[in-house]
Structure formats: C-alpha cells, structure tokens
Amino acid sequence: MVFDTALTRLLGIRVPVVQGGLQWVAYAELAAAVSNAGGLGIINALTQPDAEHLRAEIRKTRSLTDEPFGVNVTLLPALNPPDYPAFMKVILEEKIKIVETAGNSPGPIIKQLKAAGIIVIHKATTIRHAKAAIKLGVDVLSIDGFECAGHVGESDIASLILLGRARQELGDTPFIASGGFADGYGLMSALSLGAAGMNMGTRFLATVEAPIHINVKKAIVEADEHQTTLILRRWKNTSRMFTNKMTAEAVKIEKESEKGEFAEIAPTVSGAKGRQVLEGGDIQHGVWYAGQVMGMIHDIPTCAELFARIEREADGVLENLTKSIRSTREGKSRL
Ligand SMILES: Cc1cc2nc3c(=O)[nH]c(=O)nc-3n(C[C@H](O)[C@H](O)[C@H](O)COP(=O)(O)O)c2cc1C
C-alpha cells in the first residue's frame, strides 16, 4: 500500500507511523531503525545527560540513517529542571527539522522552534490543550488517549472519543493517533477516524533494536492489558506504569498519606530506578512506563519486520473492508 497522508507528505516518510519519544529508550539505534523501516524515529533529548551528548546522539543517528528523524523535548515539572536553553541551542545548531514537544507550558519553546522553521509535533491529552497548541503554531498534534503509557493527563478520555473529538475540533491541523496502537489494524482505524497516522510507544519497547534489557521486552510480551497501574493522580501527574511491587507501594502511599507531600512518594517513583529497570532488567526494581496495549504485543520483531507486518495488515484491512462493503451492496454482508 502506498500511504499518502498529511503526515507522510509533511515529514517525508513512507509509512505514517511515529515512534514515541521514549525516555531511556529513544536513542539513535531505535530511532534510526524506525526511520530506516519507513516511519519517523525520534531520539529523546532528556535521555542525554547534557546538550553536548544530545549533539553526539543526533550525529550518531545521522550516521545510521539518511531518512528523516525527530527529537523529543519533554517539559515536565522538576525540582532541578534540565538545561532546556542549552538543549534547544543544539537542536537549532544541528539543524534538526522535526521536533516533538510534550508536557507543560510549551509556548516559549514552540515559538523558538517555529521561528527557526522547524516542524513541531505537539502531544496533547485534551482537546483544550491541542487547540492551545494550534494557536502557538504547531504543525501536527499527537493525541494521546488514556490507554497510553506514561503521562495520561487528568481527564481519562480514551483514544476512540479523543480522536473523534480531534476530528471535529482541530480544523485543518493534522493529528496523529497515540495510545493503544500496535499494528496495521490500529493504523487503519486511526486513519478511518481522521488521523494522519499513528504513534506507538510500548510496541517499540518490544523490538530487537530497542536498547533495553531483554527481561523488559519479555515482560511486555507476557503481560496482558490488565497489567498497568495509574500512579500520582493525587499530585496531578497521573502516569500509567507496568504493574509491579513498586507501583503497589506507590498506590499505598498515595492512599494512606495524610499530608500528601510529594517527598513521601518520591523515592518509590524515582525516575533513576525506572531507568535501572530498563537497563538492568529487574522489572520489580522501580516504576516504569507501559501501556494497556501490552495485551496486544506477543513478540519481539525487528523494526523492519514490524513495519512490514503493519503494512501487510493494513493491506488486508483495506481488502476486507472493500469486499465487505461491496458484498453488503450485493445483499450479503460479510461484516
Ligand atoms: C518507556 C517509556 C518512556 C516514555 N517517555 C516519554 C517521554 O520522555 N516523553 C514523552 O513525550 N512521552 C514519553 N512516553 C510516551 C510515549 O511517547 C507515547 O506517547 C505512548 O507510549 C503512547 O502510548 P502506547 O504506549 O500505548 O503506544 C514514554 C513511553 C514509554 C513506554
């Protein structure tokens, strides 16, 4: 199937599939594998210890692929915020063409990126935030439904409704479906709902090229759709995690704490421990992001195999639908 959507045209990619900006996962190896397979690979700026390491990672990605790729800049509240101006300077100096932004108060960064002529994809979990981002000049919205791994927002609206609302409300701005997508069936449903493509996070963790421990990939393959836990709602930072000992402890603290001070839960939900899970493979050691879509993930393919399968499935969906609609007209529905 030859895809021709607002996303493939704007980004210059063959298949309208974007790889999520995955912290501690979205390094050059994965981004290049996704881009080489026909999608948009993304490296995560904050996964690098500082701006000069981001520069090196950008150059490494360029050495691994000639295809387009992007950089994710996530803006989250932090006690010691990263040096965003330094990261931005490198993104501009390295002439990055596509940036995905996510998180709080992205205005100044989006303005800076747009002034430099960079294509901006912004992630939003509500239509209100998506519309605010359009006013700031973003080119594409990535609409993250409640199913998604990581920061689900505080509205709990699942992809089916959120995407329908995006189609009704976002006018001419293209949007990508994100949260709960893993295959060609998902891609075709995203396109049917009016999206210009799909974003996948958890699915790309379970690929050969994801530079994380094999135990994490196997845990995703073995888990079903029930094995995620929402934590940090009390602090309005609700996050979907792989269910384990540490999420159970976090939920307990969240319920039982009288003061509700973040310091009480901070050691349990430590990002450093989450990183150690991905690198060291002890899946109980800390909290780590995963989506409900785990229930649909049953193997660990290469990105090239995954994309070939997605394209095959998309072809099959189109063929079945066409047959079904034709036979419905002939009075023998196959649906
Ligand atoms: C391990 C992991 C790390 C993530 N880190 C980030 C991040 O730093 N910034 C961000 O915008 N999204 C992050 N996400 C969310 C993904 O980019 C994506 O929106 C989400 O995974 C989509 O839902 P899905 O997992 O159902 O495909 C992360 C997801 C995972 C699984």
The ligand as a MOL file (V3000), in Angstrom:
LIG
                    3D

  0  0  0     0  0            999 V3000
M  V30 BEGIN CTAB
M  V30 COUNTS 31 33 0 0 0
M  V30 BEGIN ATOM
M  V30 1 C 9.3260 3.7330 28.4770 0
M  V30 2 C 8.5380 4.9100 28.0030 0
M  V30 3 C 9.0650 6.1970 28.1530 0
M  V30 4 C 8.3470 7.3020 27.7170 0
M  V30 5 N 8.9140 8.5590 27.8390 0
M  V30 6 C 8.2970 9.6240 27.2850 0
M  V30 7 C 8.9090 10.9080 27.2820 0
M  V30 8 O 10.0020 11.1040 27.8450 0
M  V30 9 N 8.2690 11.9260 26.6690 0
M  V30 10 C 7.0710 11.7480 26.0550 0
M  V30 11 O 6.5520 12.7000 25.4710 0
M  V30 12 N 6.4430 10.5560 26.0550 0
M  V30 13 C 7.0200 9.5010 26.6370 0
M  V30 14 N 6.3990 8.2690 26.6340 0
M  V30 15 C 5.0670 8.1390 25.9950 0
M  V30 16 C 5.1740 7.7230 24.5210 0
M  V30 17 O 5.8860 8.6850 23.7910 0
M  V30 18 C 3.7980 7.5480 23.8630 0
M  V30 19 O 3.0670 8.7480 23.9070 0
M  V30 20 C 2.9930 6.4440 24.4940 0
M  V30 21 O 3.8010 5.3400 24.8010 0
M  V30 22 C 1.8510 6.0260 23.5670 0
M  V30 23 O 1.0900 5.0100 24.1130 0
M  V30 24 P 1.3270 3.4290 23.8220 0
M  V30 25 O 2.4100 3.0410 24.7610 0
M  V30 26 O 0.0130 2.8260 24.1270 0
M  V30 27 O 1.7480 3.2970 22.3890 0
M  V30 28 C 7.0650 7.1500 27.1220 0
M  V30 29 C 6.5350 5.8440 26.9840 0
M  V30 30 C 7.2490 4.7480 27.4040 0
M  V30 31 C 6.6520 3.3700 27.2260 0
M  V30 END ATOM
M  V30 BEGIN BOND
M  V30 1 1 1 2
M  V30 2 1 2 3
M  V30 3 2 2 30
M  V30 4 2 3 4
M  V30 5 1 4 5
M  V30 6 1 4 28
M  V30 7 2 5 6
M  V30 8 1 6 7
M  V30 9 1 6 13
M  V30 10 2 7 8
M  V30 11 1 7 9
M  V30 12 1 9 10
M  V30 13 2 10 11
M  V30 14 1 10 12
M  V30 15 2 12 13
M  V30 16 1 13 14
M  V30 17 1 14 15
M  V30 18 1 14 28
M  V30 19 1 15 16
M  V30 20 1 16 17
M  V30 21 1 16 18
M  V30 22 1 18 19
M  V30 23 1 18 20
M  V30 24 1 20 21
M  V30 25 1 20 22
M  V30 26 1 22 23
M  V30 27 1 23 24
M  V30 28 2 24 25
M  V30 29 1 24 26
M  V30 30 1 24 27
M  V30 31 2 28 29
M  V30 32 1 29 30
M  V30 33 1 30 31
M  V30 END BOND
M  V30 END CTAB
M  END
